[in-house]
């Protein structure tokens, strides 16, 4: 991220979840990283290395895309 960019703002955390405020730039970065991990590169032992199945990662990618779309439709 460029100098002066607002970073993730923690809103609330529990033992099993976190709620955070993200800028549109941060949403795009996470979306693009997930897209590469899910579709661009082959990762041997995906689940062991990332702690989630490819299906779970793809579901999160879809959620990030939806979040980005919602942010830019306002």
C-alpha positions in Angstrom: 0.0 0.0 0.0 1.2 3.5 -0.7 2.4 5.9 2.0 -0.5 7.5 3.8 -3.0 4.8 3.0 -5.5 4.1 5.7 -4.9 0.6 7.1 -7.4 -2.0 8.3 -9.4 -0.7 11.2 -10.3 -3.3 13.8 -13.9 -2.9 14.8 -14.6 -6.0 16.9 -13.0 -9.3 17.6 -14.0 -12.5 19.4 -12.2 -15.9 19.8 -13.7 -17.1 16.5 -14.4 -14.0 14.3 -13.1 -10.5 13.5 -15.0 -7.5 12.1 -12.8 -5.0 10.3 -13.2 -1.8 8.3 -11.5 -2.1 4.9 -10.9 0.6 2.3 -11.8 -0.2 -1.3 -8.1 -0.5 -2.0 -7.8 -3.2 0.7 -10.8 -5.1 -0.6 -9.3 -5.1 -4.1 -5.9 -6.3 -2.8 -7.6 -9.2 -0.9 -9.8 -10.0 -3.9 -6.8 -10.1 -6.2 -4.7 -12.2 -3.9 -7.5 -14.7 -3.4 -8.0 -14.8 -7.2 -4.4 -15.6 -7.8 -4.4 -18.3 -5.0 -7.6 -19.9 -6.3 -7.1 -19.5 -10.1 -3.7 -18.3 -11.0 -1.1 -20.5 -9.3 -1.0 -24.2 -8.4 -0.4 -24.7 -4.7 0.6 -28.2 -3.6 -1.2 -29.3 -0.4 -3.5 -26.3 -0.7 -5.5 -27.0 2.5 -2.4 -27.8 4.6 -0.6 -24.6 3.5 -3.5 -22.2 3.6 -5.7 -23.7 6.4 -8.8 -23.9 4.1 -10.0 -25.9 1.2 -9.9 -24.5 -2.3 -13.8 -24.5 -2.2 -13.7 -22.4 1.0 -11.2 -20.0 -0.6 -13.3 -19.7 -3.7 -16.4 -18.9 -1.6 -14.5 -16.2 0.2 -13.4 -14.8 -3.2 -17.0 -14.6 -4.2 -17.9 -12.7 -1.0 -15.0 -10.3 -1.6 -16.2 -9.7 -5.2 -19.7 -9.0 -3.9 -18.4 -6.7 -1.2 -16.4 -4.7 -3.9 -19.5 -4.5 -6.2 -21.6 -3.3 -3.3 -19.0 -0.6 -2.4 -18.9 0.7 -5.9 -22.6 0.7 -6.5 -23.2 3.4 -3.9 
